[in-house]
């Protein structure tokens, strides 16, 4: 199972992760990306969301 983690110290809230994988990521009022459902990482492209993050704030691990 893939697991996404957002480093909030790096996150700038650009929203690209939520655009690519809205069932896993959402931007909140504080301007940071949050994980909605880790178990959905296998059904959308979390790796693409991590790859397009301009500040590399998302890491993907396999469990």
N, CA, C and O atoms as CSV, one atom per row, in Angstrom:
chain,resi,resn,atom,element,x,y,z
A,1,UNK,N,N,0.837,-1.182,0.000
A,1,UNK,CA,C,0.000,0.000,0.000
A,1,UNK,C,C,0.883,1.248,0.000
A,1,UNK,O,O,1.860,1.315,0.747
A,2,UNK,N,N,0.551,2.222,-0.821
A,2,UNK,CA,C,1.269,3.483,-0.870
A,2,UNK,C,C,0.732,4.426,0.198
A,2,UNK,O,O,-0.457,4.424,0.516
A,3,UNK,N,N,1.633,5.228,0.740
A,3,UNK,CA,C,1.254,6.202,1.759
A,3,UNK,C,C,1.895,7.540,1.421
A,3,UNK,O,O,3.096,7.606,1.156
A,4,UNK,N,N,1.105,8.599,1.430
A,4,UNK,CA,C,1.605,9.944,1.165
A,4,UNK,C,C,1.768,10.698,2.479
A,4,UNK,O,O,0.964,10.557,3.401
A,5,UNK,N,N,2.823,11.500,2.543
A,5,UNK,CA,C,3.079,12.349,3.709
A,5,UNK,C,C,3.403,13.744,3.200
A,5,UNK,O,O,4.196,13.902,2.272
A,6,UNK,N,N,2.791,14.758,3.806
A,6,UNK,CA,C,3.051,16.147,3.438
A,6,UNK,C,C,3.923,16.783,4.518
A,6,UNK,O,O,3.600,16.731,5.704
A,7,UNK,N,N,5.032,17.382,4.088
A,7,UNK,CA,C,5.889,18.141,4.993
A,7,UNK,C,C,5.349,19.569,5.011
A,7,UNK,O,O,5.568,20.320,4.061
A,8,UNK,N,N,4.654,19.949,6.066
A,8,UNK,CA,C,4.016,21.256,6.138
A,8,UNK,C,C,5.021,22.394,6.228
A,8,UNK,O,O,4.689,23.530,5.890
A,9,UNK,N,N,6.237,22.117,6.673
A,9,UNK,CA,C,7.260,23.163,6.691
A,9,UNK,C,C,7.649,23.572,5.270
A,9,UNK,O,O,8.042,24.715,5.037
A,10,UNK,N,N,7.539,22.639,4.323
A,10,UNK,CA,C,7.877,22.928,2.932
A,10,UNK,C,C,6.676,23.344,2.093
A,10,UNK,O,O,6.823,24.106,1.137
A,11,UNK,N,N,5.493,22.854,2.439
A,11,UNK,CA,C,4.291,23.069,1.624
A,11,UNK,C,C,3.993,24.564,1.482
A,11,UNK,O,O,3.946,25.308,2.462
A,12,UNK,N,N,3.792,24.980,0.209
A,12,UNK,CA,C,3.443,26.372,-0.084
A,12,UNK,C,C,1.993,26.522,-0.517
A,12,UNK,O,O,1.546,27.629,-0.818
A,13,UNK,N,N,1.251,25.409,-0.553
A,13,UNK,CA,C,-0.167,25.458,-0.880
A,13,UNK,C,C,-0.471,25.782,-2.328
A,13,UNK,O,O,-1.460,26.455,-2.618
A,14,UNK,N,N,0.367,25.312,-3.241
A,14,UNK,CA,C,0.124,25.613,-4.656
A,14,UNK,C,C,-1.089,24.850,-5.193
A,14,UNK,O,O,-1.722,25.302,-6.147
A,15,UNK,N,N,-1.421,23.713,-4.605
A,15,UNK,CA,C,-2.621,22.983,-4.978
A,15,UNK,C,C,-2.465,21.961,-6.080
A,15,UNK,O,O,-3.441,21.315,-6.461
A,16,UNK,N,N,-1.265,21.798,-6.601
A,16,UNK,CA,C,-1.086,20.835,-7.693
A,16,UNK,C,C,-1.410,19.414,-7.253
A,16,UNK,O,O,-1.938,18.634,-8.045
A,17,UNK,N,N,-1.107,19.065,-6.022
A,17,UNK,CA,C,-1.404,17.713,-5.531
A,17,UNK,C,C,-2.914,17.466,-5.499
A,17,UNK,O,O,-3.377,16.389,-5.875
A,18,UNK,N,N,-3.671,18.453,-5.053
A,18,UNK,CA,C,-5.127,18.317,-4.995
A,18,UNK,C,C,-5.735,18.285,-6.393
A,18,UNK,O,O,-6.772,17.656,-6.601
A,19,UNK,N,N,-5.104,18.956,-7.348
A,19,UNK,CA,C,-5.585,18.906,-8.730
A,19,UNK,C,C,-5.401,17.517,-9.326
A,19,UNK,O,O,-6.280,17.013,-10.026
A,20,UNK,N,N,-4.255,16.900,-9.046
A,20,UNK,CA,C,-3.940,15.581,-9.609
A,20,UNK,C,C,-4.671,14.470,-8.874
A,20,UNK,O,O,-5.119,13.507,-9.496
A,21,UNK,N,N,-4.797,14.590,-7.568
A,21,UNK,CA,C,-5.307,13.493,-6.746
A,21,UNK,C,C,-6.261,14.032,-5.661
A,21,UNK,O,O,-5.939,13.977,-4.475
A,22,UNK,N,N,-7.424,14.547,-6.064
A,22,UNK,CA,C,-8.316,15.195,-5.096
A,22,UNK,C,C,-8.927,14.256,-4.065
A,22,UNK,O,O,-9.390,14.707,-3.018
A,23,UNK,N,N,-8.934,12.960,-4.346
A,23,UNK,CA,C,-9.468,12.037,-3.352
A,23,UNK,C,C,-8.489,11.779,-2.203
A,23,UNK,O,O,-8.860,11.196,-1.185
A,24,UNK,N,N,-7.228,12.219,-2.375
A,24,UNK,CA,C,-6.218,12.035,-1.322
A,24,UNK,C,C,-5.812,13.363,-0.690
A,24,UNK,O,O,-5.627,13.434,0.525
A,25,UNK,N,N,-5.671,14.416,-1.495
A,25,UNK,CA,C,-5.159,15.704,-1.002
A,25,UNK,C,C,-6.223,16.782,-1.071
A,25,UNK,O,O,-7.061,16.793,-1.973
A,26,UNK,N,N,-6.177,17.696,-0.097
A,26,UNK,CA,C,-7.006,18.899,-0.163
A,26,UNK,C,C,-6.231,20.057,0.437
A,26,UNK,O,O,-5.417,19.880,1.343
A,27,UNK,N,N,-6.498,21.248,-0.086
A,27,UNK,CA,C,-5.931,22.458,0.498
A,27,UNK,C,C,-6.924,23.001,1.502
A,27,UNK,O,O,-8.126,23.051,1.241
A,28,UNK,N,N,-6.420,23.401,2.636
A,28,UNK,CA,C,-7.296,23.952,3.672
A,28,UNK,C,C,-7.064,25.445,3.830
A,28,UNK,O,O,-6.193,26.018,3.177
A,29,UNK,N,N,-7.836,26.062,4.687
A,29,UNK,CA,C,-7.800,27.513,4.876
A,29,UNK,C,C,-6.436,28.031,5.306
A,29,UNK,O,O,-6.121,29.201,5.088
A,30,UNK,N,N,-5.627,27.175,5.913
A,30,UNK,CA,C,-4.297,27.618,6.340
A,30,UNK,C,C,-3.290,27.600,5.189
A,30,UNK,O,O,-2.119,27.928,5.380
A,31,UNK,N,N,-3.748,27.215,3.988
A,31,UNK,CA,C,-2.884,27.221,2.817
A,31,UNK,C,C,-1.963,26.025,2.709
A,31,UNK,O,O,-0.984,26.064,1.964
A,32,UNK,N,N,-2.257,24.972,3.433
A,32,UNK,CA,C,-1.431,23.764,3.407
A,32,UNK,C,C,-2.236,22.599,2.843
A,32,UNK,O,O,-3.463,22.569,2.941
A,33,UNK,N,N,-1.528,21.643,2.253
A,33,UNK,CA,C,-2.154,20.428,1.749
A,33,UNK,C,C,-2.297,19.422,2.881
A,33,UNK,O,O,-1.398,19.265,3.707
A,34,UNK,N,N,-3.429,18.749,2.908
A,34,UNK,CA,C,-3.699,17.722,3.920
A,34,UNK,C,C,-4.083,16.427,3.232
A,34,UNK,O,O,-4.603,16.428,2.116
A,35,UNK,N,N,-3.821,15.329,3.910
A,35,UNK,CA,C,-4.181,14.007,3.420
A,35,UNK,C,C,-5.607,13.711,3.865
A,35,UNK,O,O,-5.909,13.746,5.058
A,36,UNK,N,N,-6.478,13.420,2.911
A,36,UNK,CA,C,-7.867,13.069,3.218
A,36,UNK,C,C,-8.021,11.576,3.482
A,36,UNK,O,O,-8.684,11.168,4.436
A,37,UNK,N,N,-7.402,10.772,2.628
A,37,UNK,CA,C,-7.592,9.321,2.718
A,37,UNK,C,C,-6.349,8.614,2.188
A,37,UNK,O,O,-6.180,8.472,0.977
A,38,UNK,N,N,-5.485,8.175,3.091
A,38,UNK,CA,C,-4.264,7.476,2.691
A,38,UNK,C,C,-4.570,6.232,1.863
A,38,UNK,O,O,-3.811,5.885,0.958
A,39,UNK,N,N,-5.664,5.570,2.166
A,39,UNK,CA,C,-5.983,4.323,1.477
A,39,UNK,C,C,-6.375,4.530,0.014
A,39,UNK,O,O,-6.508,3.557,-0.729
A,40,UNK,N,N,-6.560,5.766,-0.405
A,40,UNK,CA,C,-6.907,6.056,-1.801
A,40,UNK,C,C,-5.667,6.253,-2.673
A,40,UNK,O,O,-5.794,6.423,-3.885
A,41,UNK,N,N,-4.484,6.234,-2.088
A,41,UNK,CA,C,-3.255,6.451,-2.847
A,41,UNK,C,C,-3.064,5.396,-3.927
A,41,UNK,O,O,-2.412,5.665,-4.936
A,42,UNK,N,N,-3.602,4.234,-3.744
A,42,UNK,CA,C,-3.474,3.190,-4.747
A,42,UNK,C,C,-4.462,3.367,-5.896
A,42,UNK,O,O,-4.323,2.715,-6.931
A,43,UNK,N,N,-5.461,4.242,-5.730
A,43,UNK,CA,C,-6.462,4.419,-6.775
A,43,UNK,C,C,-6.253,5.702,-7.582
A,43,UNK,O,O,-6.898,5.884,-8.614
A,44,UNK,N,N,-5.388,6.572,-7.145
A,44,UNK,CA,C,-5.052,7.764,-7.927
A,44,UNK,C,C,-3.535,7.839,-8.026
A,44,UNK,O,O,-2.836,6.980,-7.489
A,45,UNK,N,N,-3.033,8.834,-8.692
A,45,UNK,CA,C,-1.599,8.894,-8.944
A,45,UNK,C,C,-0.884,9.772,-7.919
A,45,UNK,O,O,-0.490,10.898,-8.220
A,46,UNK,N,N,-0.723,9.244,-6.708
A,46,UNK,CA,C,-0.031,9.983,-5.657
A,46,UNK,C,C,1.426,10.253,-6.026
A,46,UNK,O,O,1.989,11.279,-5.644
A,47,UNK,N,N,2.026,9.341,-6.761
A,47,UNK,CA,C,3.423,9.558,-7.178
A,47,UNK,C,C,3.527,10.778,-8.098
A,47,UNK,O,O,4.471,11.560,-7.993
A,48,UNK,N,N,2.555,10.936,-8.998
A,48,UNK,CA,C,2.557,12.116,-9.865
A,48,UNK,C,C,2.366,13.378,-9.036
A,48,UNK,O,O,3.022,14.390,-9.281
A,49,UNK,N,N,1.471,13.321,-8.056
A,49,UNK,CA,C,1.252,14.478,-7.181
A,49,UNK,C,C,2.546,14.863,-6.470
A,49,UNK,O,O,2.855,16.048,-6.344
A,50,UNK,N,N,3.295,13.880,-6.009
A,50,UNK,CA,C,4.573,14.150,-5.350
A,50,UNK,C,C,5.588,14.703,-6.345
A,50,UNK,O,O,6.333,15.631,-6.031
A,51,UNK,N,N,5.610,14.133,-7.535
A,51,UNK,CA,C,6.584,14.559,-8.553
A,51,UNK,C,C,6.362,15.991,-9.017
A,51,UNK,O,O,7.327,16.700,-9.305
A,52,UNK,N,N,5.096,16.435,-9.094
A,52,UNK,CA,C,4.843,17.780,-9.603
A,52,UNK,C,C,4.849,18.847,-8.511
A,52,UNK,O,O,4.731,20.035,-8.813
A,53,UNK,N,N,4.982,18.450,-7.274
A,53,UNK,CA,C,5.057,19.429,-6.180
A,53,UNK,C,C,6.312,20.288,-6.386
A,53,UNK,O,O,7.424,19.759,-6.398
A,54,UNK,N,N,6.147,21.595,-6.545
A,54,UNK,CA,C,7.294,22.449,-6.860
A,54,UNK,C,C,8.327,22.563,-5.735
A,54,UNK,O,O,9.472,22.940,-5.979
A,55,UNK,N,N,7.927,22.241,-4.520
A,55,UNK,CA,C,8.870,22.348,-3.396
A,55,UNK,C,C,9.195,20.985,-2.778
A,55,UNK,O,O,9.828,20.902,-1.726
A,56,UNK,N,N,8.746,19.910,-3.460
A,56,UNK,CA,C,9.029,18.543,-3.002
A,56,UNK,C,C,8.567,18.305,-1.566
A,56,UNK,O,O,9.283,17.704,-0.765
A,57,UNK,N,N,7.360,18.785,-1.250
A,57,UNK,CA,C,6.818,18.666,0.101
A,57,UNK,C,C,6.102,17.331,0.343
A,57,UNK,O,O,5.716,17.034,1.473
A,58,UNK,N,N,5.926,16.534,-0.702
A,58,UNK,CA,C,5.207,15.261,-0.570
A,58,UNK,C,C,6.166,14.100,-0.790
A,58,UNK,O,O,6.913,14.059,-1.768
A,59,UNK,N,N,6.122,13.163,0.143
A,59,UNK,CA,C,6.879,11.923,-0.028
A,59,UNK,C,C,5.895,10.763,-0.057
A,59,UNK,O,O,4.851,10.780,0.595
A,60,UNK,N,N,6.269,9.756,-0.836
A,60,UNK,CA,C,5.445,8.561,-0.981
A,60,UNK,C,C,6.266,7.365,-0.502
A,60,UNK,O,O,7.407,7.168,-0.922
A,61,UNK,N,N,5.667,6.579,0.378
A,61,UNK,CA,C,6.320,5.364,0.850
A,61,UNK,C,C,5.411,4.169,0.578
A,61,UNK,O,O,4.204,4.321,0.390
A,62,UNK,N,N,5.994,3.006,0.562
A,62,UNK,CA,C,5.216,1.765,0.412
A,62,UNK,C,C,5.226,1.031,1.736
A,62,UNK,O,O,6.264,0.878,2.380
A,63,UNK,N,N,4.055,0.583,2.124
A,63,UNK,CA,C,3.956,-0.174,3.386
A,63,UNK,C,C,3.480,-1.565,3.101
A,63,UNK,O,O,3.328,-2.367,4.024
